[in-house]
Amino acid sequence: MDSYQLYKSLYDRELKRRYDLDAAINLPLTLLSIIVAANSYLVNESTWTDCSVKIIAQKILVLVTAICLGISIYYLTRSLNNFFKGFAYRNLGLTTDIRKYEKDLQNYNDKVVDEEKKISFENIIIDKLTNVIDDHIIFNDKRSHDLYSAKTFLIVCIMLTIINFIIFSLKFVNI
């Protein structure tokens, strides 16, 4: 296998992964909106002045859900834009600069008599490409982990909201 093609395919994979991570944030944002709407309904419809066990349980569930939502929003923000820092995805450079470097390298190699001192353009590009790929892998892994954490907390929020709805519904059932 051609080593350049291997590294290029890795670069393409990480670039695709970057766009997939950008798109993967849509479902958690939708879930976040649904959870906030459901809990807002519960807060508006519940009578919070009672001191019954059900109301205390609902208050605790709403509080824990709000904390989990806050943590989820934190991780979603980190995954989407790394807060205000953004992600400094690197590239090889402008194609005109790369082409100029390649020509300069050819001129240099034409002047050098000793074969051992000649520089391979392909090796230079592969070295630069591996550095760029490593950066992309680090950023994408971090974003992927943050997205995983956000989804985990959203799942906890969904379960807490369902439990809260069950408690809310119990006051309408005479058992």
Z-matrix of the N, CA and C atoms (Angstrom, degrees):
N
C 1 1.452
C 2 1.526 1 108.79
N 3 1.303 2 115.19 1 139.70
C 4 1.454 3 122.13 2 178.07
C 5 1.530 4 108.44 3 -71.00
N 6 1.329 5 116.97 4 125.91
C 7 1.467 6 119.86 5 -175.82
C 8 1.526 7 111.60 6 -65.09
N 9 1.320 8 117.55 7 -34.83
C 10 1.467 9 119.53 8 178.25
C 11 1.529 10 110.19 9 -61.86
N 12 1.318 11 117.27 10 -43.13
C 13 1.470 12 120.82 11 -179.60
C 14 1.529 13 110.83 12 -64.33
N 15 1.314 14 116.87 13 -36.41
C 16 1.450 15 120.77 14 177.24
C 17 1.530 16 110.68 15 -60.69
N 18 1.328 17 116.54 16 -51.02
C 19 1.459 18 120.38 17 -178.52
C 20 1.523 19 111.73 18 -67.78
N 21 1.303 20 116.89 19 -35.35
C 22 1.464 21 120.16 20 177.56
C 23 1.519 22 110.28 21 -65.13
N 24 1.329 23 117.46 22 -40.30
C 25 1.467 24 119.94 23 178.50
C 26 1.532 25 110.68 24 -66.49
N 27 1.341 26 117.19 25 -36.38
C 28 1.463 27 120.19 26 175.52
C 29 1.527 28 110.99 27 -64.71
N 30 1.321 29 115.80 28 -41.29
C 31 1.464 30 120.37 29 177.59
C 32 1.528 31 110.18 30 -62.06
N 33 1.325 32 116.86 31 -46.30
C 34 1.463 33 121.05 32 179.75
C 35 1.527 34 111.04 33 -62.37
N 36 1.335 35 116.26 34 -38.98
C 37 1.461 36 120.09 35 179.21
C 38 1.531 37 111.35 36 -63.51
N 39 1.324 38 116.47 37 -44.03
C 40 1.465 39 119.88 38 179.92
C 41 1.527 40 111.57 39 -68.70
N 42 1.312 41 116.87 40 -33.71
C 43 1.463 42 120.34 41 176.37
C 44 1.532 43 110.07 42 -65.81
N 45 1.321 44 116.36 43 -42.88
C 46 1.469 45 120.48 44 177.06
C 47 1.521 46 110.29 45 -64.89
N 48 1.311 47 115.98 46 -40.37
C 49 1.464 48 120.55 47 178.72
C 50 1.527 49 110.77 48 -61.48
N 51 1.324 50 116.23 49 -36.52
C 52 1.471 51 121.16 50 177.86
C 53 1.526 52 110.14 51 -60.47
N 54 1.315 53 116.89 52 -46.72
C 55 1.465 54 120.81 53 -179.47
C 56 1.524 55 111.17 54 -70.26
N 57 1.317 56 117.02 55 -34.15
C 58 1.463 57 120.11 56 176.40
C 59 1.528 58 110.66 57 -65.03
N 60 1.330 59 117.16 58 -38.17
C 61 1.460 60 120.43 59 177.75
C 62 1.531 61 111.07 60 -67.77
N 63 1.326 62 116.60 61 -35.61
C 64 1.465 63 119.81 62 175.31
C 65 1.525 64 110.56 63 -62.20
N 66 1.324 65 116.59 64 -41.64
C 67 1.460 66 121.09 65 -178.74
C 68 1.526 67 112.01 66 -75.59
N 69 1.321 68 117.18 67 -27.21
C 70 1.464 69 121.13 68 -175.74
C 71 1.527 70 113.03 69 -70.43
N 72 1.293 71 117.61 70 -8.80
C 73 1.464 72 120.19 71 -177.93
C 74 1.529 73 111.79 72 -80.70
N 75 1.332 74 117.11 73 -13.88
C 76 1.466 75 120.37 74 -175.77
C 77 1.521 76 113.02 75 -65.37
N 78 1.318 77 117.94 76 -45.81
C 79 1.464 78 120.59 77 -179.67
C 80 1.534 79 111.81 78 -62.71
N 81 1.334 80 119.43 79 -47.00
C 82 1.469 81 118.11 80 177.23
C 83 1.530 82 113.16 81 -60.65
N 84 1.325 83 117.82 82 -35.30
C 85 1.463 84 119.39 83 177.94
C 86 1.531 85 111.10 84 -67.32
N 87 1.322 86 116.44 85 -37.68
C 88 1.460 87 120.14 86 176.43
C 89 1.523 88 110.57 87 -64.62
N 90 1.329 89 116.74 88 -46.01
C 91 1.462 90 120.48 89 177.74
C 92 1.520 91 111.56 90 -61.21
N 93 1.308 92 116.30 91 -39.97
C 94 1.455 93 121.24 92 178.29
C 95 1.530 94 110.30 93 -59.54
N 96 1.313 95 116.84 94 -44.63
C 97 1.466 96 121.07 95 179.08
C 98 1.525 97 111.23 96 -63.22
N 99 1.319 98 117.14 97 -42.72
C 100 1.465 99 120.99 98 179.71
C 101 1.525 100 110.94 99 -64.43
N 102 1.318 101 116.32 100 -42.37
C 103 1.472 102 120.49 101 -179.44
C 104 1.527 103 110.56 102 -64.85
N 105 1.318 104 116.42 103 -43.06
C 106 1.469 105 119.60 104 179.02
C 107 1.522 106 109.98 105 -63.82
N 108 1.331 107 117.11 106 -43.65
C 109 1.471 108 120.37 107 179.40
C 110 1.525 109 111.29 108 -62.82
N 111 1.319 110 117.17 109 -44.19
C 112 1.467 111 120.79 110 -179.08
C 113 1.523 112 111.12 111 -64.29
N 114 1.309 113 116.85 112 -43.12
C 115 1.465 114 119.50 113 179.99
C 116 1.525 115 111.72 114 -71.49
N 117 1.305 116 117.37 115 -31.58
C 118 1.471 117 120.27 116 174.86
C 119 1.517 118 110.14 117 -64.05
N 120 1.318 119 116.18 118 -41.69
C 121 1.466 120 120.45 119 176.61
C 122 1.524 121 110.21 120 -60.34
N 123 1.328 122 116.35 121 -46.36
C 124 1.466 123 120.01 122 -179.70
C 125 1.522 124 111.70 123 -60.72
N 126 1.307 125 116.63 124 -42.49
C 127 1.467 126 120.43 125 -178.95
C 128 1.522 127 110.06 126 -66.46
N 129 1.320 128 117.78 127 -40.21
C 130 1.463 129 120.89 128 -179.16
C 131 1.522 130 112.74 129 -71.57
N 132 1.320 131 117.95 130 -33.87
C 133 1.457 132 121.65 131 -175.35
C 134 1.530 133 113.63 132 -89.57
N 135 1.287 134 117.52 133 -18.11
C 136 1.467 135 120.05 134 -177.34
C 137 1.515 136 110.43 135 -83.29
N 138 1.307 137 114.94 136 150.52
C 139 1.462 138 120.21 137 172.78
C 140 1.523 139 106.73 138 -95.00
N 141 1.282 140 115.87 139 112.25
C 142 1.457 141 121.00 140 -172.42
C 143 1.534 142 112.04 141 -93.16
N 144 1.315 143 116.90 142 1.92
C 145 1.467 144 118.55 143 -178.28
C 146 1.524 145 112.56 144 -86.01
N 147 1.333 146 116.60 145 -22.06
C 148 1.475 147 119.08 146 176.88
C 149 1.522 148 110.45 147 -65.36
N 150 1.295 149 114.79 148 154.60
C 151 1.469 150 119.46 149 175.89
C 152 1.523 151 110.23 150 -114.05
N 153 1.319 152 116.57 151 29.09
C 154 1.459 153 119.41 152 179.93
C 155 1.530 154 110.01 153 -74.38
N 156 1.305 155 114.51 154 165.98
C 157 1.467 156 120.74 155 -179.06
C 158 1.527 157 110.56 156 -62.70
N 159 1.347 158 115.73 157 -37.92
C 160 1.466 159 119.86 158 179.85
C 161 1.526 160 111.36 159 -62.48
N 162 1.320 161 116.09 160 -45.04
C 163 1.471 162 119.73 161 -178.48
C 164 1.527 163 110.59 162 -66.94
N 165 1.317 164 117.19 163 -40.85
C 166 1.466 165 120.52 164 177.96
C 167 1.528 166 110.07 165 -63.08
N 168 1.339 167 116.57 166 -41.61
C 169 1.466 168 120.41 167 177.76
C 170 1.524 169 110.30 168 -63.21
N 171 1.334 170 116.52 169 -41.60
C 172 1.467 171 119.46 170 178.54
C 173 1.531 172 111.27 171 -63.61
N 174 1.313 173 116.64 172 -42.49
C 175 1.467 174 120.28 173 178.74
C 176 1.526 175 110.71 174 -60.19
N 177 1.317 176 115.81 175 -44.22
C 178 1.467 177 119.95 176 179.69
C 179 1.526 178 110.37 177 -64.54
N 180 1.341 179 116.58 178 -43.57
C 181 1.466 180 120.25 179 179.17
C 182 1.525 181 111.77 180 -62.67
N 183 1.323 182 117.22 181 -41.02
C 184 1.469 183 120.47 182 178.63
C 185 1.529 184 109.77 183 -65.07
N 186 1.314 185 116.96 184 -41.11
C 187 1.461 186 120.81 185 179.43
C 188 1.534 187 111.16 186 -64.31
N 189 1.327 188 116.80 187 -46.76
C 190 1.464 189 120.54 188 179.21
C 191 1.534 190 110.26 189 -64.58
N 192 1.330 191 116.53 190 -39.20
C 193 1.464 192 120.31 191 177.57
C 194 1.524 193 110.49 192 -62.43
N 195 1.331 194 117.14 193 -42.55
C 196 1.469 195 120.58 194 179.02
C 197 1.527 196 110.87 195 -62.49
N 198 1.315 197 116.82 196 -39.95
C 199 1.471 198 120.03 197 178.47
C 200 1.522 199 110.12 198 -65.65
N 201 1.325 200 116.80 199 -44.77
C 202 1.474 201 120.26 200 178.52
C 203 1.523 202 111.31 201 -63.75
N 204 1.335 203 116.80 202 -37.91
C 205 1.470 204 119.83 203 176.32
C 206 1.525 205 110.86 204 -63.13
N 207 1.311 206 116.18 205 -41.63
C 208 1.466 207 119.83 206 177.96
C 209 1.521 208 112.09 207 -61.32
N 210 1.319 209 116.01 208 -43.02
C 211 1.464 210 120.22 209 178.26
C 212 1.522 211 110.32 210 -65.77
N 213 1.321 212 116.33 211 -40.72
C 214 1.466 213 120.36 212 178.55
C 215 1.529 214 111.12 213 -63.28
N 216 1.317 215 116.65 214 -42.50
C 217 1.471 216 120.44 215 177.29
C 218 1.524 217 110.41 216 -62.20
N 219 1.313 218 116.59 217 -39.30
C 220 1.462 219 121.04 218 176.92
C 221 1.529 220 110.84 219 -57.46
N 222 1.337 221 116.52 220 -49.93
C 223 1.459 222 120.21 221 -178.97
C 224 1.528 223 112.28 222 -69.41
N 225 1.316 224 117.66 223 -35.49
C 226 1.469 225 119.95 224 176.43
C 227 1.524 226 110.90 225 -63.20
N 228 1.318 227 115.79 226 -41.44
C 229 1.463 228 120.10 227 178.70
C 230 1.521 229 110.79 228 -64.97
N 231 1.325 230 116.36 229 -42.01
C 232 1.469 231 119.23 230 177.32
C 233 1.518 232 111.40 231 -63.79
N 234 1.321 233 116.91 232 -38.90
C 235 1.457 234 120.49 233 -179.14
C 236 1.526 235 111.76 234 -70.53
N 237 1.310 236 116.34 235 -36.89
C 238 1.463 237 119.86 236 -175.87
C 239 1.514 238 112.16 237 -76.93
N 240 1.336 239 116.96 238 -48.21
C 241 1.468 240 118.48 239 -172.98
C 242 1.517 241 114.02 240 -140.14
N 243 1.312 242 118.50 241 8.65
C 244 1.467 243 121.25 242 -179.29
C 245 1.531 244 110.14 243 53.02
N 246 1.329 245 114.53 244 45.88
C 247 1.459 246 123.81 245 -174.39
C 248 1.526 247 108.84 246 58.96
N 249 1.302 248 119.84 247 -128.64
C 250 1.455 249 120.85 248 -176.51
C 251 1.527 250 112.63 249 -93.85
N 252 1.330 251 116.50 250 -2.15
C 253 1.470 252 119.74 251 -178.46
C 254 1.517 253 112.15 252 -79.74
N 255 1.306 254 117.25 253 -33.79
C 256 1.454 255 120.79 254 -174.98
C 257 1.518 256 109.85 255 73.88
N 258 1.314 257 115.47 256 -177.50
C 259 1.457 258 121.29 257 177.75
C 260 1.527 259 107.65 258 -113.53
N 261 1.299 260 115.93 259 125.10
C 262 1.473 261 120.93 260 -176.28
C 263 1.527 262 110.06 261 -89.81
N 264 1.321 263 115.28 262 67.38
C 265 1.463 264 119.24 263 176.74
C 266 1.522 265 108.18 264 -63.85
N 267 1.321 266 115.34 265 128.26
C 268 1.456 267 120.40 266 -179.17
C 269 1.515 268 110.12 267 -95.06
N 270 1.306 269 115.02 268 157.11
C 271 1.455 270 121.77 269 174.22
C 272 1.518 271 108.33 270 -128.17
N 273 1.307 272 115.84 271 171.85
C 274 1.465 273 119.84 272 179.28
C 275 1.516 274 111.94 273 -68.15
N 276 1.286 275 117.88 274 -31.32
C 277 1.454 276 122.04 275 -178.43
C 278 1.517 277 109.79 276 132.26
N 279 1.303 278 114.64 277 -176.93
C 280 1.457 279 119.56 278 178.22
C 281 1.522 280 109.86 279 -72.01
N 282 1.313 281 115.53 280 142.85
C 283 1.467 282 119.28 281 -177.76
C 284 1.518 283 111.62 282 -63.77
N 285 1.316 284 118.20 283 -33.29
C 286 1.476 285 119.84 284 177.78
C 287 1.524 286 110.72 285 -65.42
N 288 1.309 287 117.30 286 -38.36
C 289 1.470 288 120.80 287 177.51
C 290 1.523 289 111.22 288 -66.97
N 291 1.320 290 116.29 289 -40.27
C 292 1.466 291 120.01 290 178.62
C 293 1.526 292 110.32 291 -64.68
N 294 1.316 293 115.76 292 -43.56
C 295 1.472 294 119.66 293 179.52
C 296 1.531 295 111.04 294 -64.34
N 297 1.320 296 117.14 295 -40.69
C 298 1.477 297 120.96 296 177.54
C 299 1.524 298 109.73 297 -62.33
N 300 1.347 299 116.92 298 -42.60
C 301 1.457 300 121.00 299 178.33
C 302 1.522 301 110.70 300 -62.19
N 303 1.326 302 116.14 301 -40.80
C 304 1.454 303 120.21 302 179.13
C 305 1.533 304 111.17 303 -62.16
N 306 1.324 305 117.66 304 -42.95
C 307 1.466 306 121.05 305 178.66
C 308 1.522 307 111.10 306 -66.09
N 309 1.329 308 116.52 307 -42.68
C 310 1.464 309 120.23 308 177.74
C 311 1.533 310 110.48 309 -61.48
N 312 1.304 311 116.08 310 -38.91
C 313 1.455 312 121.23 311 178.73
C 314 1.533 313 111.22 312 -66.13
N 315 1.319 314 116.27 313 -40.11
C 316 1.464 315 120.10 314 176.78
C 317 1.533 316 110.50 315 -63.21
N 318 1.328 317 116.96 316 -43.02
C 319 1.462 318 121.00 317 176.70
C 320 1.520 319 111.31 318 -61.17
N 321 1.339 320 116.17 319 -42.84
C 322 1.453 321 120.55 320 178.27
C 323 1.531 322 110.26 321 -61.87
N 324 1.344 323 116.40 322 -47.44
C 325 1.468 324 120.49 323 -178.47
C 326 1.530 325 111.77 324 -64.90
N 327 1.327 326 117.92 325 -31.73
C 328 1.466 327 121.07 326 177.21
C 329 1.529 328 111.43 327 -66.66
N 330 1.316 329 117.30 328 -31.58
C 331 1.457 330 121.81 329 -178.21
C 332 1.528 331 112.50 330 -83.39
N 333 1.328 332 116.62 331 -24.63
C 334 1.463 333 120.78 332 -177.12
C 335 1.528 334 109.06 333 -81.97
N 336 1.330 335 114.79 334 130.02
C 337 1.465 336 120.13 335 -179.22
C 338 1.524 337 110.89 336 -87.70
N 339 1.319 338 117.16 337 -40.21
C 340 1.457 339 122.49 338 -176.89
C 341 1.536 340 109.29 339 -74.42
N 342 1.320 341 116.84 340 122.12
C 343 1.467 342 122.24 341 -177.48
C 344 1.531 343 112.20 342 -63.75
N 345 1.312 344 116.99 343 -30.17
C 346 1.464 345 120.38 344 -178.75
C 347 1.516 346 112.54 345 -70.08
N 348 1.328 347 117.70 346 -23.88
C 349 1.465 348 121.44 347 -178.44
C 350 1.531 349 112.80 348 -90.52
N 351 1.323 350 116.70 349 -5.22
C 352 1.462 351 119.56 350 177.95
C 353 1.530 352 109.31 351 -72.70
N 354 1.314 353 115.07 352 146.71
C 355 1.465 354 121.64 353 -176.43
C 356 1.521 355 108.76 354 -109.20
N 357 1.307 356 115.55 355 132.07
C 358 1.462 357 121.19 356 179.56
C 359 1.531 358 110.06 357 -87.80
N 360 1.320 359 115.63 358 121.57
C 361 1.465 360 120.62 359 178.57
C 362 1.532 361 110.45 360 -61.20
N 363 1.317 362 116.44 361 -39.83
C 364 1.465 363 120.26 362 -179.12
C 365 1.525 364 110.97 363 -62.03
N 366 1.329 365 117.22 364 -40.80
C 367 1.470 366 119.87 365 178.71
C 368 1.525 367 111.73 366 -65.85
N 369 1.316 368 116.74 367 -39.12
C 370 1.469 369 120.81 368 178.42
C 371 1.527 370 109.66 369 -63.70
N 372 1.330 371 116.71 370 -45.70
C 373 1.463 372 120.59 371 179.87
C 374 1.527 373 110.47 372 -63.58
N 375 1.321 374 117.08 373 -41.80
C 376 1.464 375 120.30 374 178.87
C 377 1.520 376 110.58 375 -63.31
N 378 1.334 377 118.07 376 -40.99
C 379 1.465 378 121.03 377 177.93
C 380 1.530 379 110.99 378 -61.80
N 381 1.317 380 116.36 379 -45.45
C 382 1.474 381 119.83 380 178.97
C 383 1.523 382 110.93 381 -66.24
N 384 1.319 383 115.97 382 -39.78
C 385 1.458 384 121.00 383 -179.87
C 386 1.529 385 111.08 384 -63.91
N 387 1.317 386 117.71 385 -40.69
C 388 1.464 387 119.91 386 179.17
C 389 1.526 388 111.26 387 -65.00
N 390 1.333 389 117.54 388 -37.18
C 391 1.467 390 120.01 389 176.66
C 392 1.526 391 111.22 390 -63.92
N 393 1.332 392 116.08 391 -42.88
C 394 1.458 393 120.57 392 178.93
C 395 1.519 394 110.41 393 -65.29
N 396 1.321 395 117.00 394 -43.45
C 397 1.470 396 121.42 395 -180.00
C 398 1.525 397 110.51 396 -61.85
N 399 1.323 398 116.58 397 -42.55
C 400 1.469 399 120.06 398 178.76
C 401 1.526 400 110.80 399 -59.13
N 402 1.334 401 117.42 400 -43.69
C 403 1.468 402 120.61 401 177.27
C 404 1.520 403 110.98 402 -60.78
N 405 1.321 404 116.63 403 -44.31
C 406 1.461 405 120.58 404 -179.29
C 407 1.527 406 110.86 405 -64.01
N 408 1.318 407 116.94 406 -41.06
C 409 1.465 408 120.41 407 179.25
C 410 1.525 409 110.31 408 -62.76
N 411 1.325 410 116.83 409 -43.77
C 412 1.466 411 120.83 410 179.86
C 413 1.522 412 110.44 411 -61.75
N 414 1.338 413 117.22 412 -48.01
C 415 1.466 414 120.25 413 179.68
C 416 1.523 415 111.35 414 -63.68
N 417 1.323 416 117.12 415 -45.43
C 418 1.464 417 120.31 416 -177.43
C 419 1.521 418 111.91 417 -66.50
N 420 1.326 419 116.99 418 -38.01
C 421 1.466 420 119.62 419 176.46
C 422 1.526 421 111.13 420 -63.92
N 423 1.325 422 116.06 421 -41.88
C 424 1.468 423 120.54 422 178.62
C 425 1.527 424 110.04 423 -63.67
N 426 1.327 425 116.59 424 -45.92
C 427 1.461 426 120.54 425 179.46
C 428 1.528 427 110.96 426 -63.35
N 429 1.315 428 116.20 427 -40.57
C 430 1.459 429 120.78 428 -179.90
C 431 1.530 430 110.46 429 -63.79
N 432 1.304 431 117.07 430 -42.54
C 433 1.461 432 120.80 431 179.04
C 434 1.528 433 110.71 432 -65.75
N 435 1.326 434 117.39 433 -41.68
C 436 1.462 435 120.61 434 178.34
C 437 1.527 436 110.93 435 -63.75
N 438 1.312 437 116.65 436 -40.51
C 439 1.461 438 120.52 437 178.23
C 440 1.535 439 110.78 438 -65.51
N 441 1.312 440 116.27 439 -39.88
C 442 1.463 441 121.07 440 175.86
C 443 1.530 442 110.35 441 -60.28
N 444 1.318 443 117.21 442 -45.54
C 445 1.467 444 121.03 443 179.76
C 446 1.528 445 111.06 444 -62.65
N 447 1.326 446 116.21 445 -42.54
C 448 1.468 447 120.14 446 179.07
C 449 1.524 448 110.62 447 -61.90
N 450 1.325 449 117.05 448 -43.85
C 451 1.464 450 120.48 449 179.77
C 452 1.524 451 110.84 450 -65.09
N 453 1.314 452 117.29 451 -37.85
C 454 1.466 453 120.65 452 178.69
C 455 1.525 454 110.64 453 -60.82
N 456 1.327 455 116.55 454 -46.48
C 457 1.463 456 119.40 455 179.68
C 458 1.524 457 111.43 456 -68.39
N 459 1.331 458 117.51 457 -31.75
C 460 1.463 459 119.72 458 176.12
C 461 1.526 460 111.04 459 -66.92
N 462 1.311 461 117.44 460 -37.89
C 463 1.468 462 120.44 461 177.07
C 464 1.524 463 110.40 462 -63.79
N 465 1.325 464 116.57 463 -41.05
C 466 1.467 465 120.31 464 175.92
C 467 1.528 466 109.48 465 -61.11
N 468 1.330 467 116.96 466 -42.14
C 469 1.471 468 120.84 467 178.90
C 470 1.521 469 111.62 468 -62.76
N 471 1.315 470 116.60 469 -39.94
C 472 1.469 471 120.15 470 178.29
C 473 1.521 472 110.16 471 -62.77
N 474 1.312 473 116.80 472 -44.89
C 475 1.470 474 119.86 473 -179.72
C 476 1.532 475 110.48 474 -64.28
N 477 1.328 476 117.49 475 -42.48
C 478 1.466 477 120.22 476 179.25
C 479 1.527 478 111.04 477 -64.86
N 480 1.319 479 116.60 478 -37.93
C 481 1.465 480 120.40 479 179.04
C 482 1.523 481 110.76 480 -67.09
N 483 1.315 482 117.13 481 -39.76
C 484 1.469 483 120.36 482 177.56
C 485 1.530 484 109.95 483 -63.32
N 486 1.316 485 116.65 484 -44.42
C 487 1.476 486 120.26 485 177.95
C 488 1.521 487 109.91 486 -61.28
N 489 1.308 488 116.61 487 -41.66
C 490 1.460 489 121.15 488 179.53
C 491 1.530 490 110.89 489 -63.81
N 492 1.327 491 117.28 490 -39.39
C 493 1.462 492 120.41 491 176.86
C 494 1.528 493 111.12 492 -65.83
N 495 1.312 494 116.65 493 -37.20
C 496 1.470 495 119.50 494 177.68
C 497 1.526 496 109.81 495 -63.54
N 498 1.314 497 116.66 496 -45.29
C 499 1.473 498 120.22 497 178.07
C 500 1.522 499 110.03 498 -62.49
N 501 1.315 500 117.13 499 -41.99
C 502 1.461 501 122.06 500 178.77
C 503 1.527 502 110.74 501 -62.05
N 504 1.319 503 116.85 502 -39.99
C 505 1.471 504 121.71 503 -178.32
C 506 1.528 505 112.14 504 -71.47
N 507 1.317 506 117.52 505 -25.31
C 508 1.464 507 120.94 506 -177.76
C 509 1.538 508 111.85 507 -63.48
N 510 1.306 509 117.97 508 -25.93
C 511 1.465 510 118.58 509 -178.91
C 512 1.542 511 111.29 510 -74.41
N 513 1.331 512 117.30 511 -13.40
C 514 1.459 513 121.12 512 177.19
C 515 1.526 514 112.28 513 -94.74
N 516 1.325 515 115.82 514 -10.46
C 517 1.457 516 120.85 515 -178.88
C 518 1.527 517 108.05 516 -104.88
N 519 1.301 518 115.71 517 130.71
C 520 1.474 519 119.84 518 178.49
C 521 1.514 520 109.28 519 -96.37
N 522 1.309 521 114.92 520 101.32
C 523 1.471 522 119.65 521 -179.77
C 524 1.509 523 108.02 522 -115.82
